[in-house]
Amino acid sequence: MALSSDRVSGYLFLQDSNAKLPCEDNADVLTAVRLGWSVAEMRGRNWPAGPPGEGTPMPDHIDHALPLRIERSRTELRIEAQSVVAALAKRLHVDDFQPDQDFDRALNDQAKLLDHVRAPKVSQALQDALTVLRRPAAHIQTHAHGRGQAAPPVQAAQRALVILQAARADQQLVVVVQMDRAVTAAKEAVTDAEQQVWAAKGGPEKEKALEALARAQAVLRFAEDGKAGEANGLTTLDQLIGTLERAIQTGPDAATQTGIEAILHAQQTIATAMHPPWEQLAELIWRFDAHVQDRLSAASETQAIGYQLGRGLAETYWALDPGEAMGSASWNFLLGKSRCGELSRMVGRLGSCWGEYTAPAIAGSVEVWEDVVKTPGWLGSPTTHSQQCLYSQTRRWYELIILGQDPTTLISPGALMKDYRTIGRALKLFWPQLAGIVFGLAFLAALLVLIAIGGASWEKTLYGILATVGLSAAGISGTLKNSAQAMLTRLRQDAYTDLVAIAVQTAPKPPHRRAVREAVNRRKLTTATPN
């Protein structure tokens, strides 16, 4: 396969990068990759405009049934991501970026406050009710309107009202029980701390008591702010329920539209309230990220690259706002030419940390997504199917670079034999041997036929010589080829690399059959071939 000069230089550069940056600290590099990934996921799960992720909710929580990760709630997954970041930061000794405050505690406090302002039970109920109102035809009547006919709008509004009323009962418990208890406990802690301050005699004892009082007062402020956020959610539900009840009494024609508009307004109210705590949390994460990059760059270049690679790959989904046309949260930035090129270079530099096909496969799938984004007909609707495909892609990258899955296991059975290009490459490389063998076998067959029918002796001699010469020439050519076994290795590697890269990508259906293969073939990263 002919390569242009820029592709050749790209191959050599990335192979040299692998050679110059061996993963001597492989465990720490992979920890850094996972830390970068978790930082991006943590930020995305806290981001008010962040992507939803995917999951299968538990049917119930009877007897505290134990969920798999995909069955955990969004709040549980958010807390899990934060815990992972805190633990990995300690493991890499980068959790000390603010000496006067524990990073883990600051992160949890800010995220918890944001979650209370979001009022997750209320937010989920609003989304569920909105779905019911926007798709009333999904609810089917089987009696008065006949089987298969859409339910009237008033039924959809009533179903939405039931959802909101059930959420109100749950939210009432959150405010009255959970948050009241938190505020009461915080006030008691402040009272105890104040008594310790008064009892302290001075010096170090007084300073320690004052520090404890400051911490208790901070906890009380967070508890009161959290209660206020949950209470605002309850108020929002009360107002929305009243609006929907009046709309239903007015008539079925107005009920659905009025409900949709009221829910959208309620969602906007909650989003506005979330902005200040989100800004504080986003700044905390930004400062932590800058600290991690600085520290890892000083400690180990490969660890710094690993952190950026993990974060960069995860951000393609967790930092994406599909509705944004330009900017740092857009498709065009996160999967644009500049970022995709840098991601490919970084995965190439760390190629020796994984199997021989992992880095080229990831680079190939990145090239595919770069083409998806710059091809409107391929990207399609950026807020639905394409985003779901991208989530599947990030999960596959996670399996390859963090879980260490062998990418060749993703190739479907028989895919190698179906790839006619592989057969063409084999014929191109080994045509002298094949031609010699066919030539020799043909004359050997003719010789056997003449012997069987008793032909002229000179013909037997001629065919025997030609058969011997043909087979001998093939043998000589084969001997020469044995000295260049790297060509055969390269053939196998090229074939597998293409197949693996195609198997790894999860892009939407391309506009034409060759689109994926053409994108994969543009990658500037290949496997290293032994001499």
Secondary structure in CASP SS format (residue, H / E / C, confidence):
PFRMAT SS
TARGET T0000
AUTHOR 0000-0000-0000
METHOD secondary structure of the structure
MODEL  1
M C 1.00
A C 1.00
L C 1.00
S C 1.00
S H 1.00
D H 1.00
R H 1.00
V H 1.00
S H 1.00
G H 1.00
Y H 1.00
L H 1.00
F H 1.00
L H 1.00
Q H 1.00
D H 1.00
S H 1.00
N H 1.00
A H 1.00
K H 1.00
L C 1.00
P C 1.00
C C 1.00
E C 1.00
D C 1.00
N H 1.00
A H 1.00
D H 1.00
V H 1.00
L H 1.00
T H 1.00
A H 1.00
V H 1.00
R H 1.00
L H 1.00
G H 1.00
W H 1.00
S H 1.00
V H 1.00
A H 1.00
E H 1.00
M H 1.00
R H 1.00
G H 1.00
R H 1.00
N H 1.00
W C 1.00
P C 1.00
A C 1.00
G C 1.00
P C 1.00
P C 1.00
G C 1.00
E C 1.00
G C 1.00
T C 1.00
P C 1.00
M C 1.00
P C 1.00
D C 1.00
H C 1.00
I H 1.00
D H 1.00
H H 1.00
A C 1.00
L C 1.00
P C 1.00
L C 1.00
R H 1.00
I H 1.00
E H 1.00
R C 1.00
S C 1.00
R H 1.00
T H 1.00
E H 1.00
L H 1.00
R H 1.00
I H 1.00
E H 1.00
A H 1.00
Q H 1.00
S H 1.00
V H 1.00
V H 1.00
A H 1.00
A H 1.00
L H 1.00
A H 1.00
K H 1.00
R H 1.00
L C 1.00
H C 1.00
V C 1.00
D C 1.00
D C 1.00
F C 1.00
Q C 1.00
P C 1.00
D C 1.00
Q C 1.00
D C 1.00
F H 1.00
D H 1.00
R H 1.00
A H 1.00
L H 1.00
N H 1.00
D H 1.00
Q H 1.00
A H 1.00
K H 1.00
L H 1.00
L H 1.00
D H 1.00
H H 1.00
V H 1.00
R H 1.00
A C 1.00
P H 1.00
K H 1.00
V H 1.00
S H 1.00
Q H 1.00
A H 1.00
L H 1.00
Q H 1.00
D H 1.00
A H 1.00
L H 1.00
T H 1.00
V H 1.00
L H 1.00
R H 1.00
R C 1.00
P H 1.00
A H 1.00
A H 1.00
H C 1.00
I E 1.00
Q E 1.00
T C 1.00
H C 1.00
A C 1.00
H C 1.00
G C 1.00
R C 1.00
G C 1.00
Q E 1.00
A E 1.00
A C 1.00
P C 1.00
P H 1.00
V H 1.00
Q H 1.00
A H 1.00
A H 1.00
Q H 1.00
R H 1.00
A H 1.00
L H 1.00
V H 1.00
I H 1.00
L H 1.00
Q H 1.00
A H 1.00
A H 1.00
R H 1.00
A H 1.00
D H 1.00
Q H 1.00
Q H 1.00
L H 1.00
V H 1.00
V H 1.00
V H 1.00
V H 1.00
Q H 1.00
M H 1.00
D H 1.00
R H 1.00
A H 1.00
V H 1.00
T H 1.00
A H 1.00
A H 1.00
K H 1.00
E H 1.00
A H 1.00
V H 1.00
T H 1.00
D H 1.00
A H 1.00
E H 1.00
Q H 1.00
Q H 1.00
V H 1.00
W H 1.00
A H 1.00
A C 1.00
K C 1.00
G C 1.00
G C 1.00
P H 1.00
E H 1.00
K H 1.00
E H 1.00
K H 1.00
A H 1.00
L H 1.00
E H 1.00
A H 1.00
L H 1.00
A H 1.00
R H 1.00
A H 1.00
Q H 1.00
A H 1.00
V H 1.00
L H 1.00
R H 1.00
F H 1.00
A H 1.00
E H 1.00
D H 1.00
G H 1.00
K H 1.00
A H 1.00
G H 1.00
E H 1.00
A H 1.00
N H 1.00
G H 1.00
L H 1.00
T H 1.00
T H 1.00
L H 1.00
D H 1.00
Q H 1.00
L H 1.00
I H 1.00
G H 1.00
T H 1.00
L H 1.00
E H 1.00
R H 1.00
A H 1.00
I H 1.00
Q H 1.00
T H 1.00
G C 1.00
P H 1.00
D H 1.00
A H 1.00
A H 1.00
T H 1.00
Q H 1.00
T H 1.00
G H 1.00
I H 1.00
E H 1.00
A H 1.00
I H 1.00
L H 1.00
H H 1.00
A H 1.00
Q H 1.00
Q H 1.00
T H 1.00
I H 1.00
A H 1.00
T H 1.00
A H 1.00
M H 1.00
H H 1.00
P H 1.00
P H 1.00
W H 1.00
E H 1.00
Q H 1.00
L H 1.00
A H 1.00
E H 1.00
L H 1.00
I H 1.00
W H 1.00
R H 1.00
F H 1.00
D H 1.00
A H 1.00
H H 1.00
V H 1.00
Q H 1.00
D H 1.00
R H 1.00
L H 1.00
S H 1.00
A H 1.00
A H 1.00
S C 1.00
E H 1.00
T H 1.00
Q H 1.00
A H 1.00
I H 1.00
G H 1.00
Y H 1.00
Q H 1.00
L H 1.00
G H 1.00
R H 1.00
G H 1.00
L H 1.00
A H 1.00
E H 1.00
T H 1.00
Y H 1.00
W H 1.00
A C 1.00
L C 1.00
D C 1.00
P C 1.00
G C 1.00
E C 1.00
A C 1.00
M C 1.00
G C 1.00
S C 1.00
A C 1.00
S C 1.00
W H 1.00
N H 1.00
F H 1.00
L H 1.00
L C 1.00
G C 1.00
K H 1.00
S H 1.00
R H 1.00
C H 1.00
G H 1.00
E H 1.00
L H 1.00
S H 1.00
R H 1.00
M H 1.00
V H 1.00
G H 1.00
R H 1.00
L C 1.00
G H 1.00
S H 1.00
C H 1.00
W C 1.00
G C 1.00
E C 1.00
Y C 1.00
T H 1.00
A H 1.00
P H 1.00
A H 1.00
I H 1.00
A H 1.00
G H 1.00
S H 1.00
V H 1.00
E H 1.00
V H 1.00
W H 1.00
E H 1.00
D H 1.00
V H 1.00
V H 1.00
K H 1.00
T C 1.00
P H 1.00
G H 1.00
W H 1.00
L H 1.00
G C 1.00
S C 1.00
P C 1.00
T C 1.00
T C 1.00
H H 1.00
S H 1.00
Q H 1.00
Q H 1.00
C H 1.00
L H 1.00
Y H 1.00
S H 1.00
Q H 1.00
T H 1.00
R H 1.00
R H 1.00
W H 1.00
Y H 1.00
E H 1.00
L H 1.00
I H 1.00
I C 1.00
L C 1.00
G C 1.00
Q C 1.00
D C 1.00
P H 1.00
T H 1.00
T H 1.00
L H 1.00
I C 1.00
S C 1.00
P C 1.00
G C 1.00
A H 1.00
L H 1.00
M H 1.00
K H 1.00
D C 1.00
Y H 1.00
R H 1.00
T H 1.00
I H 1.00
G H 1.00
R H 1.00
A H 1.00
L H 1.00
K H 1.00
L H 1.00
F H 1.00
W H 1.00
P H 1.00
Q H 1.00
L H 1.00
A H 1.00
G H 1.00
I H 1.00
V H 1.00
F H 1.00
G H 1.00
L H 1.00
A H 1.00
F H 1.00
L H 1.00
A H 1.00
A H 1.00
L H 1.00
L H 1.00
V H 1.00
L H 1.00
I H 1.00
A H 1.00
I H 1.00
G C 1.00
G C 1.00
A C 1.00
S H 1.00
W H 1.00
E H 1.00
K H 1.00
T H 1.00
L H 1.00
Y H 1.00
G H 1.00
I H 1.00
L H 1.00
A H 1.00
T H 1.00
V H 1.00
G H 1.00
L H 1.00
S H 1.00
A H 1.00
A H 1.00
G H 1.00
I H 1.00
S H 1.00
G H 1.00
T H 1.00
L H 1.00
K H 1.00
N H 1.00
S C 1.00
A C 1.00
Q H 1.00
A H 1.00
M H 1.00
L H 1.00
T H 1.00
R H 1.00
L H 1.00
R H 1.00
Q H 1.00
D H 1.00
A H 1.00
Y H 1.00
T H 1.00
D H 1.00
L H 1.00
V H 1.00
A H 1.00
I H 1.00
A H 1.00
V H 1.00
Q C 1.00
T C 1.00
A C 1.00
P C 1.00
K C 1.00
P C 1.00
P C 1.00
H C 1.00
R C 1.00
R C 1.00
A H 1.00
V H 1.00
R H 1.00
E H 1.00
A H 1.00
V H 1.00
N H 1.00
R C 1.00
R C 1.00
K C 1.00
L C 1.00
T C 1.00
T C 1.00
A C 1.00
T C 1.00
P C 1.00
N C 1.00
END
